[in-house]
């Protein structure tokens, strides 16, 4: 095979792989996928070139979402379905664009929607991905060991928090209110985002976007019955705005504690949520601090001079192993486990590729 034919083959293969990686990155990579992504970029200089080119294609194709048929007031609903809350809705137009350019189709991995149940759907936190997409487009993010049950009808979307903590991003639908029940405490929303934490003695509700209504009827607190299930119950209804937190006691009819939190306080409450962290020429001290805020396993910079290393990258906050591998492979860092379970980072020889 001639050099030109081999180069053409390599470039075509790099283009096909780059287009697939753009789609995967948009829906966020699992820790294992992120490791493979770093390995793929380092394997061939053509990979980085193809990735940059297809990311530009991706940004241009995104504008298709606002296309409106003639005389229409809203974008074509087929282009937005079914993931109205996520940029993943552009995945199919992008796949068609790439297929036209390369003569190939890809299968696009998406989080499966939960179909409307005939009875109850139980969802349990299952690392590494604790996001659950419901059939209405709402998203539930479950903290470790959390469990919810989903009851959807034509008139109401109800979710019961069985244990633990969960964050809800609710798709707007005024005709079908979204209600989260935790030990008899009802949290009602139409289109908003909020966090609910169930403990032995309290239910804690934090609104991160929009407004919610909290029904903390004394007669219902501590039970699994919605407020409407007990005739004559005296409702204690509170309307919470963004950044407000309500703490409801389950053991005694004490007043509901309502407070407005600062942004840093909200970040601490939601530090359990794993997300994509973007760093641009950030010092390693800052990056390590961000990882430590969001993970049980702590990183320790044993050699202080490592803190001056600067890094530009997009990393999943729960991908500690991938981040440590990156430091070992590219920055001459030696990692080892400490007695307390920490990961100790020291100066050391770079690991061979």
C-alpha positions as CSV (number, residue, x, y, z in Angstrom):
1,X,0.0,0.0,0.0
2,X,1.4,3.4,-1.0
3,X,2.1,6.1,1.6
4,X,-0.7,8.3,0.3
5,X,-3.2,5.5,0.5
6,X,-2.1,4.7,4.0
7,X,-2.4,8.3,5.1
8,X,-5.9,8.5,3.5
9,X,-7.0,5.4,5.3
10,X,-5.6,6.8,8.7
11,X,-7.3,10.1,8.2
12,X,-10.7,8.5,7.3
13,X,-10.5,6.3,10.3
14,X,-9.5,9.3,12.5
15,X,-12.5,11.3,11.2
16,X,-14.9,8.5,11.9
17,X,-13.6,8.0,15.4
18,X,-13.5,11.8,16.1
19,X,-17.2,12.2,15.1
20,X,-18.1,9.4,17.5
21,X,-16.1,10.9,20.3
22,X,-17.7,14.3,19.9
23,X,-21.1,12.7,20.5
24,X,-19.9,10.8,23.5
25,X,-18.2,13.9,25.0
26,X,-21.5,15.8,24.7
27,X,-23.4,13.3,26.8
28,X,-20.5,13.2,29.2
29,X,-18.0,10.4,29.4
30,X,-17.9,7.7,32.0
31,X,-14.5,7.3,33.9
32,X,-13.6,4.3,31.7
33,X,-14.5,6.2,28.5
34,X,-12.5,9.2,29.6
35,X,-9.4,7.0,30.0
36,X,-9.9,5.6,26.5
37,X,-10.5,9.1,25.2
38,X,-7.1,10.3,26.5
39,X,-5.4,7.2,25.1
40,X,-7.0,7.7,21.7
41,X,-5.8,11.4,21.5
42,X,-2.3,10.4,22.4
43,X,-2.2,7.5,19.9
44,X,-1.9,9.6,16.7
45,X,-1.5,13.3,15.9
46,X,-4.3,13.0,13.4
47,X,-6.7,12.3,16.2
48,X,-6.4,15.8,17.7
49,X,-6.8,17.4,14.3
50,X,-9.9,15.4,13.4
51,X,-11.4,16.1,16.9
52,X,-11.0,19.8,16.5
53,X,-12.5,19.8,13.1
54,X,-15.6,17.8,14.1
55,X,-16.1,19.9,17.2
56,X,-16.4,22.9,14.8
57,X,-19.0,20.9,12.8
58,X,-20.9,20.2,16.0
59,X,-21.2,23.9,16.9
60,X,-22.5,24.7,13.4
61,X,-25.0,21.9,13.4
62,X,-26.3,23.1,16.8
63,X,-28.0,26.0,15.1
64,X,-30.3,23.6,13.3
65,X,-32.3,23.3,16.6
66,X,-33.7,26.8,16.1
67,X,-34.9,26.1,12.5
68,X,-38.7,26.8,12.2
69,X,-40.9,25.5,9.4
70,X,-42.5,28.3,7.4
71,X,-45.0,30.4,9.5
72,X,-44.2,28.3,12.6
73,X,-43.7,30.0,15.9
74,X,-41.7,27.2,17.5
75,X,-38.8,25.1,16.3
76,X,-39.6,21.8,14.5
77,X,-40.5,19.5,17.5
78,X,-38.9,16.5,15.7
79,X,-35.6,18.2,16.0
80,X,-36.0,18.7,19.8
81,X,-37.5,15.3,20.8
82,X,-37.0,13.5,23.0
83,X,-34.4,15.2,25.2
84,X,-35.7,18.7,25.6
85,X,-33.4,19.4,28.6
86,X,-30.1,18.3,27.0
87,X,-27.9,19.3,24.2
88,X,-28.0,15.6,23.2
89,X,-31.0,16.5,21.1
90,X,-28.6,17.5,18.3
91,X,-27.1,14.0,18.1
92,X,-29.2,12.8,15.2
93,X,-28.7,15.8,12.9
94,X,-24.9,15.5,13.6
95,X,-24.9,11.8,12.8
96,X,-26.6,12.5,9.5
97,X,-24.0,15.3,8.7
98,X,-21.1,13.0,9.5
99,X,-22.7,10.2,7.5
100,X,-23.0,12.3,4.4
101,X,-19.3,13.3,4.7
102,X,-17.9,9.8,5.4
103,X,-20.5,7.4,4.0
104,X,-21.0,5.8,7.4
105,X,-23.7,5.8,10.2
106,X,-23.0,5.5,13.9
107,X,-25.2,4.2,16.6
108,X,-25.6,7.0,19.2
109,X,-25.5,6.1,22.8
110,X,-28.1,7.9,24.9
111,X,-29.4,7.4,28.4
112,X,-32.5,5.3,27.9
113,X,-35.8,7.0,28.8
114,X,-37.9,5.4,31.5
115,X,-41.2,4.4,29.9
116,X,-44.4,5.4,31.6
117,X,-45.1,2.5,34.0
118,X,-48.3,0.6,34.4
119,X,-47.4,0.4,38.1
120,X,-44.2,1.6,39.9
121,X,-40.7,2.0,38.5
122,X,-38.0,1.8,41.2
123,X,-34.7,3.6,40.4
124,X,-31.5,3.0,42.5
125,X,-28.2,4.8,42.3
126,X,-25.8,2.7,40.2
127,X,-22.3,4.2,39.7
128,X,-20.7,5.5,37.6
129,X,-23.8,7.1,36.1
130,X,-26.5,8.1,38.6
131,X,-28.5,10.1,36.2
132,X,-32.0,8.8,35.2
133,X,-34.0,10.3,32.4
134,X,-37.8,10.0,32.8
135,X,-40.2,9.6,29.9
136,X,-41.3,13.3,30.3
137,X,-37.8,14.6,29.9
138,X,-37.2,15.3,33.6
139,X,-33.9,14.2,35.0
140,X,-33.1,12.6,38.4
141,X,-29.6,12.5,39.7
142,X,-29.3,10.1,42.6
143,X,-26.7,10.3,45.4
144,X,-24.9,7.2,46.5
145,X,-27.4,4.5,47.8
146,X,-30.4,6.6,47.0
147,X,-33.6,5.1,45.7
148,X,-36.8,6.5,44.2
149,X,-40.1,5.1,43.0
150,X,-41.8,6.7,40.0
151,X,-45.6,6.9,39.7
152,X,-46.7,8.7,36.5
153,X,-50.4,9.2,35.4
154,X,-52.0,11.3,32.8
155,X,-52.7,14.1,35.3
156,X,-49.7,14.0,37.7
157,X,-46.0,13.0,37.8
158,X,-45.2,11.7,41.3
159,X,-41.9,10.4,42.6
160,X,-41.4,9.0,46.1
161,X,-37.9,9.3,47.6
162,X,-37.5,6.0,49.4
163,X,-34.1,6.8,50.9
164,X,-31.1,9.0,50.5
165,X,-30.8,12.2,48.4
166,X,-31.7,13.1,44.9
167,X,-31.7,16.2,42.6
168,X,-34.6,16.8,40.3
169,X,-34.5,18.8,37.0
170,X,-38.2,19.0,36.1
171,X,-39.5,19.3,32.5
172,X,-42.1,22.0,32.4
173,X,-45.7,20.8,32.0
174,X,-48.4,22.9,33.7
175,X,-51.1,20.3,33.1
176,X,-49.0,17.5,34.9
177,X,-47.5,18.8,38.1
178,X,-44.3,17.1,39.3
179,X,-44.5,16.0,43.0
180,X,-41.7,14.5,45.1
181,X,-42.9,12.8,48.3
182,X,-40.5,12.0,51.2
183,X,-42.1,10.5,54.3
184,X,-45.3,12.5,53.7
185,X,-43.6,15.8,52.8
186,X,-44.8,16.9,49.3
187,X,-42.6,19.0,47.1
188,X,-44.5,20.3,44.1
189,X,-43.1,21.8,41.0
190,X,-44.0,22.5,37.3
191,X,-40.6,23.3,35.7
192,X,-37.7,23.9,38.0
193,X,-34.8,22.2,39.8
194,X,-34.4,21.2,43.4
195,X,-32.6,18.8,45.8
196,X,-34.4,16.6,48.4
197,X,-32.5,14.8,51.2
198,X,-34.2,12.3,53.4
199,X,-32.7,11.5,56.8
200,X,-34.0,9.7,59.9
201,X,-35.3,12.9,61.6
202,X,-35.6,15.5,58.8
203,X,-36.4,16.1,55.2
204,X,-34.4,18.9,53.6
205,X,-35.5,20.7,50.4
206,X,-33.1,23.0,48.5
207,X,-34.3,24.9,45.4
208,X,-31.6,25.5,42.8
209,X,-33.8,26.9,40.1
210,X,-37.3,28.3,39.9
211,X,-39.9,27.9,42.7
212,X,-41.4,24.9,44.5
213,X,-44.2,24.4,47.0
214,X,-43.5,22.4,50.1
215,X,-46.5,20.8,51.9
216,X,-45.4,19.9,55.4
217,X,-48.7,19.1,57.0
218,X,-48.1,18.0,60.7
219,X,-50.5,15.1,60.4
220,X,-48.7,13.7,57.3
221,X,-45.0,14.2,58.3
222,X,-43.4,10.9,58.9
223,X,-45.8,8.9,56.8
224,X,-45.8,7.9,53.1
225,X,-49.2,9.3,52.4
226,X,-49.7,12.5,50.3
227,X,-51.4,15.4,52.0
228,X,-54.7,14.8,50.2
229,X,-55.0,11.3,51.6
230,X,-56.0,12.5,55.1
231,X,-59.3,14.5,55.2
232,X,-59.2,17.4,57.6
233,X,-55.4,17.6,57.7
234,X,-54.2,21.1,58.4
235,X,-51.8,22.1,55.6
236,X,-48.6,23.9,56.3
237,X,-47.6,25.1,52.8
238,X,-44.4,27.0,52.1
239,X,-43.3,28.5,48.8
240,X,-39.6,28.4,48.2
241,X,-37.6,30.4,45.7
242,X,-34.2,29.7,44.2
243,X,-31.4,29.4,46.8
244,X,-33.9,28.8,49.7
245,X,-33.7,25.7,51.8
246,X,-36.4,24.2,54.0
247,X,-35.7,21.7,56.8
248,X,-38.8,19.8,58.0
249,X,-38.7,17.7,61.2
250,X,-40.2,14.2,61.0
251,X,-40.2,13.6,64.8
252,X,-42.0,16.6,66.2
253,X,-44.4,19.2,65.0
254,X,-41.7,21.9,65.2
255,X,-41.6,24.9,62.9
256,X,-40.2,24.4,59.4
257,X,-36.7,26.1,59.2
258,X,-36.3,28.2,56.1
259,X,-33.0,29.9,55.1
260,X,-31.6,31.5,52.0
261,X,-28.1,30.1,51.2
262,X,-25.2,31.7,49.6
263,X,-23.7,30.3,46.4
264,X,-20.8,28.7,48.3
265,X,-23.2,27.1,50.8
266,X,-25.2,25.6,47.9
267,X,-22.0,24.3,46.3
268,X,-21.2,22.5,49.6
269,X,-24.7,21.0,49.9
270,X,-24.5,19.7,46.3
271,X,-20.8,18.8,46.3
272,X,-21.9,15.1,46.0
273,X,-23.0,15.7,42.4
274,X,-20.5,14.6,39.9
275,X,-20.1,16.9,36.9
276,X,-17.7,17.8,34.1
277,X,-15.0,20.1,35.4
278,X,-13.4,22.5,32.9
279,X,-9.9,23.8,33.6
280,X,-7.9,26.3,31.6
281,X,-4.2,26.7,32.6
282,X,-5.3,26.0,36.2
283,X,-2.7,25.2,38.9
284,X,-2.7,21.7,40.2
285,X,-3.5,22.9,43.7
286,X,-6.8,24.3,42.4
287,X,-7.7,21.2,40.5
288,X,-6.9,18.9,43.4
289,X,-9.0,21.0,45.7
290,X,-11.9,20.7,43.3
291,X,-11.6,16.9,43.2
292,X,-11.3,16.7,46.9
293,X,-14.6,18.7,47.4
294,X,-16.5,16.1,45.4
295,X,-14.9,12.8,46.4
296,X,-14.5,10.6,49.5
297,X,-11.0,9.6,48.4
298,X,-8.7,12.6,48.9
299,X,-5.7,13.7,46.8
300,X,-2.6,14.8,48.7
301,X,0.2,16.9,47.2
302,X,3.1,15.5,49.1
303,X,5.7,17.6,47.2
304,X,4.5,21.2,47.3
305,X,6.2,22.1,44.0
306,X,3.7,19.9,42.1
307,X,1.1,22.5,42.9
308,X,2.5,24.9,40.3
309,X,1.8,22.4,37.4
310,X,-0.8,24.0,35.2
311,X,-3.3,21.9,33.3
312,X,-6.0,22.6,30.7
313,X,-8.6,19.7,30.5
314,X,-12.2,18.7,30.9
315,X,-12.5,16.0,33.5
316,X,-15.4,14.2,35.2
317,X,-15.3,14.9,38.9
318,X,-15.6,11.2,39.8
319,X,-12.9,10.1,37.5
320,X,-10.0,10.1,40.0
321,X,-8.2,7.2,38.4
322,X,-8.2,8.8,35.0
323,X,-7.0,12.1,36.4
324,X,-4.2,10.4,38.3
325,X,-3.2,8.4,35.2
326,X,-3.0,11.6,33.3
327,X,-0.6,13.1,35.9
328,X,1.6,10.0,35.9
329,X,1.8,9.7,32.1
330,X,2.2,13.4,31.2
331,X,3.7,15.2,34.2
332,X,6.1,12.9,35.9
333,X,4.0,12.5,39.0
334,X,4.2,9.3,41.1
335,X,0.9,8.2,42.8
336,X,0.6,5.8,45.7
337,X,-2.1,4.9,48.2
338,X,-1.7,6.2,51.7
339,X,-2.7,4.3,54.9
340,X,-5.9,6.4,55.2
341,X,-7.0,5.6,51.6
342,X,-5.7,8.9,50.2
343,X,-3.9,9.1,46.9
344,X,-0.4,10.6,47.6
345,X,1.1,12.6,44.7
346,X,4.9,12.9,44.6
347,X,7.6,13.9,42.1
348,X,8.7,10.9,40.1
349,X,9.6,9.6,36.7
350,X,6.9,9.8,34.0
351,X,5.3,6.4,33.3
352,X,6.3,5.0,29.9
353,X,3.5,5.1,27.3
